[in-house]
Amino acid sequence: MPSELSMVQVRHCVLVADLGSYHLAAAKATRSQPAITKSIQAIENRLGAALFEEGRRTELTPFGAACMPRFRELLAHHDRTATTLADLVRKDQGSLAIAAIVAVAGHWLPSIIRIYAADFPGVQLRLLDDNSQNVERMVLNHEVDFGIASQISADDGLLFEPLWEDSFGVVCSRDHPLAARRSIGWAELADLPLIGTVAHRQLDGYPESSYLAHPSMHVSTMLSLLSLLQENVGVTVLARWAIPRLAEPALSYVPLVRPTRTRTIGIVRLAHQTPSPAAAEMLERLRVAAAAGTLRSRAIPG
């Protein structure tokens, strides 16, 4: 038995067997009748046995009758596979996993995901929120299709595509004395009960990072940080968009000046991997939103 069969020839055989006519099979396949005859002759030569009786070319031989259910099964599997692949190209099927920092996952990304999910309901979406360091780790470990974060490392295996700039400031509770300030100088951090986070690594290499080197305490999760800030245990330094939307009413952001420092939020993905069609579509939507300025349209309290 040959290892390869032409799906076109198999389909023509099934049409002749089902319709009992070369003429009708040709019309159904939008081919000429001689083309159908050549298809059947070619597959019979490849198989080494006749599928239709000599002189009664629409009547199956015993071998042909045995082949026909297998031909139908082969065609059904081929058609299902072809449909699935076409759906993947159109983003109608498949999955999409995104890792994002809280500044992204808690603000504008849900609205983009909502529209994307409505346009491509067949795509299974997964959103993971974490700090920038872990977003990079998840991308490198192939746990997600791409991430949205700040650039933490200079790993050659990662590509970073900037989307927008985000400035740093002091974040404190609404009833903290600093909340009424319009700005704060970096040197003033030395006299404040500072809560350290992994986000402070984004300022490594700047002289101002020395003010963050010895915090009163250190936390590893945003939930713990927010609870401590709301209880006035201390203050922290965060980028403006790092404040989760649900925490905005209880917290204030005061810009740090002299100098102003910013971080760049962008797309993090593997350097040598082509995005899937589902991922490519989402990436393009993010780029369009960034170019239009809609990623920064929501005001964060100051």
Buried (B, 14 or more C-beta within 10 A) or exposed (E): EEEEBEBBBBBBBBBBBEBEBBEBBBBBBEBEBEBBBBBBEBBBEBBEEBBBEEEEBBEBBEBBEEBBEEBBEBBEEEEEEEEEEEBBEEBBBBEBBBBBBBBBBBBBBEEBBEEBBEEBEBBEBEBBBBBBBBBBBBBBEEBBBBBBBBBBBEBEEBBBBEBBBBBBBBBBBBEBEBBEBEBBEBEBBEEBEBBBBBBBBBBEEBEBBEBBEEBEEEBEEBEBBBEBBBEBBBBBBBBBBBBBBEBBEBBBBBBBBEEEBBBBBBBBBBEEBEBBBBBBBBBEBBEEBBEEEEBBEEEBBE
